Amino acid sequence: MTEPVKFYDHKDEAEIVREWDSIAPIRDRQVALHQDTSYEQVLEPWILERVDRLAATKIVDVGCGTGRLTSKLHLRSGETLGIDPSAVSIGLARVRDDTTRFEVATAEEWVRRGSDLRFDLAVANMVLMDALDLEGIVGALATLARGGVVLATIAHPAFWPIYWDYASRDGFSYLAETVVETPFRTSSKSYGLVATHVHRPLELYLSTLRRHGLTVTAFEELRGPESVDAFPYPRFIGIEASVLP
Ligand SMILES: C[S@@+](CC[C@H](N)C(=O)[O-])C[C@H]1O[C@@H](n2cnc3c(N)ncnc32)[C@H](O)[C@@H]1O
């Protein structure tokens, strides 16, 4: 039976964090066992290829989850910080990697704390559509990477709703910001868990970046690893942006 996708007007930050806390051990195992082919074949290579070109010395990985990408970023820079509001995710990251610095915080909270705010590069892999407050997280990225570069990937808002089969459901409108809850499952197993993302039209991402002084220097629509027959549209977007000093 197909579990339903649900739309909400609002969810609390604490609820989202609980969801990520529950999902973290499973997600971490998927990545470790090379079962997340979108991450392994599309998203991570897109980020790392750019990181290698940028040669940043101080990197922050915003929404680092269990930190597997952060550890790879750390191999490429003098100093790396991974932040995520999910304490379970950060706990798993610290157990696996005791040389990279990991802290429990949203990007917005980290900026409010006010220490260690200057990075050459801020990475946010598949995070912006999972943040409840786009204005808040983009403002935080602009502060963290002032005068530097932001590298972000997001679910492609035009095609993700088709991929997840909610584009034509009642209650969905492409132009409306909508909190979307989907079942969390792997190809072989359903866990009774859910994951939440916020659908936003592309224009909202672009106008928010602009408002916070981020100039888009690269914008790529990325297909998933599946065949064109299985799903013909790009499911992800990779964005590189320079940040005003
Ligand atoms: C899809 S996961 C991506 C994790 C990781 N970047 C990766 O590549 O595996 C999204 C992550 O964003 C985090 N997140 C959500 N809102 C956030 C915010 N405002 N600031 C920082 N991280 C946030 C979640 O806790 C979750 O771990």
The ligand as an ORCA input file, in Angstrom:
! r2SCAN-3c Opt
* xyz 0 1
  C      18.562     15.857      3.746
  S      19.494     16.100      5.209
  C      21.078     16.422      4.497
  C      22.209     16.035      5.405
  C      23.614     16.213      4.842
  N      23.833     17.559      4.336
  C      23.943     15.195      3.774
  O      24.412     15.598      2.717
  O      23.770     13.993      4.010
  C      18.965     17.724      5.746
  C      19.596     18.172      7.052
  O      19.310     19.554      7.234
  C      19.222     19.780      8.620
  N      18.560     21.087      8.845
  C      17.252     21.403      8.778
  N      17.052     22.706      9.068
  C      18.285     23.236      9.304
  C      18.757     24.548      9.647
  N      17.909     25.570      9.792
  N      20.087     24.734      9.838
  C      20.944     23.700      9.690
  N      20.557     22.436      9.356
  C      19.243     22.211      9.160
  C      18.468     18.564      9.137
  O      18.640     18.369     10.533
  C      19.087     17.453      8.280
  O      20.146     16.809      8.946
*
